[in-house]
Amino acid sequence: MVSPFDYVEYTNMLKNYDISFKEKTYQAGDLITIVHSTETNNIFLIKEGFVSAYFGDDSTEIYTILAKNNFFCYFPHSENFPKDLHFYALTDVTVYIIDNKEFTFSLSAFPENFGFHYLFSRDVSKHAFYRSILYMVPKQNRLLFALKTFVILFDLEAKEGKFVFPKELNSKILKSYTNLSKKVFYTQLNTLYTDGIVFKKDKHFEIDAKSLDELEFLT
């Protein structure tokens, strides 16, 4: 289901209450910010594009991918979140940057804004939830689980029976997210091609929607 939240609603609210924020664009590959703890000066809201979050500074294992309307550097359950995340622009990306104190004020000072807090907490927590259960999924199903995960995180809707992924969500990114060996990853990917679950068209992965719906271990 598509999220009811849109970044326009939140930024309009900031403007209504004269709360300052700025807009900034990063090029693909740019390092946006590093979070070494849950104490951060700024909160980021994605207007357009995709952002990849990596564990540590070696940029080999992806924690998650964030898309339009996602926040990052916002930790509603701080003790459960990774303490060392590096955020890179996966594509050219435009973000809104809000001072952490102003962000907290915007959510706590006005009762009518409590709904924003729920939506932000829910969406941020989804990334941690799916990442945490990734390794509980049998290894032979891990790639398929990752595909299902990104369908949910990106709020994708099926078109003509298929979920179409952004081209930036390529084999390299999926392999990093699943943390599978090269051999195991491509063996699973080739099996999904053969079974008619995954297709490649114009550099985009396409996933058969019915096949994902029928997989009980992903629900």
WOPENOR-V658901 format. One record per helix or strand of 2 or more residues. SS is the DSSP state (H for helix, E for strand). FROM is the first residue (numbers start at 1). TO is the last residue. If there is no record, write none. Layout:
ss:SS from:FROM to:TO
ss:SS from:FROM to:TO
//
This chain:
ss:H from:7 to:16
ss:E from:22 to:26
ss:E from:31 to:35
ss:E from:42 to:48
ss:E from:51 to:55
ss:E from:62 to:66
ss:E from:71 to:72
ss:H from:78 to:80
ss:E from:85 to:89
ss:E from:93 to:99
ss:H from:100 to:108
ss:H from:111 to:134
ss:H from:139 to:153
ss:E from:162 to:164
ss:H from:171 to:178
ss:H from:182 to:194
ss:E from:198 to:201
ss:E from:204 to:208
ss:H from:209 to:213
ss:H from:216 to:218
//
